[in-house]
Amino acid sequence: MSRAMQVPFHFRPKGIPLKKQWLSNRLMAGGVRFVKIVTLLCLAGYGAPLGAAESPTDARISEGFVALKRGFSASAYEMFLQAANDNHPQAQYLVGRMLEGGEGVPRKMLEAVAWYRKAAEHGIAEAKARLGFLYWSGQGVPEDHKEAFKWFLDAAEKGDQPLAQTYLCTILDQGAKTIPADRQQALGWCRRAAENGEPAAQAMMGFRYAEGDGVDKDLETAHFWFTMAASGGNHRAQDALRQLEPSMTQEQIARARKRTGTELPKPPPDPLGVRGKK
């Protein structure tokens, strides 16, 4: 458990520690030494029943989904690879994911990066976000925070990708060696990611409102964001709720809980596979 969750709100260090290990641990959370690609495909909308109206390339992806569901990841990889070689952007991203995680094929980071680039060139936001993470952590490519920031920004702006928006929030909150801090921009990205359903960003918004950090202090709004984050599997938010509620009246808690069911939809699919719940 981080120090932030062991102390009262007003002693909590601002922001989230911007360390390579934190970003890596964030990615690997929830059993993601490699996210099960079956779940990823379900969330991405693949796996349509065979025989449905689809192109031969789409049919190969559907067959790959069936193979994965049956546990034949090597066969699935070959089907995705065929589709990727036919210039199918989502298949290119999926091949990159399988190569990165070593599912159905030996782990090959350089090849994963190459496929991510192809998918990113076709506008796949998740591929851009993956490239951002790999450049940030120096996996498969030389560590380059400026290049990582560029990919996160592209994914966040053009693809409205919530995890990339969360990374931008984290980076800009404290800055890095080559990236100056900008807490106002950080707040904007954090809010956007939270509104897009990213639990980590929702938890960060909760801390901001609990402390009055860049916003007016508002315990009801803090409770709202912590509840949204907790429902998405964020354990820090679950702990924060337990710390926050004793300082609120029952009326405040009731109003906050009423907001939770009406203001935001459930968290969106997590094609990067980094949330513990997904």
Order of alpha helices (4+ residues) and beta strands (2+ residues): alpha-alpha-alpha-alpha-alpha-alpha-alpha-alpha-alpha-alpha-alpha-alpha-alpha-alpha
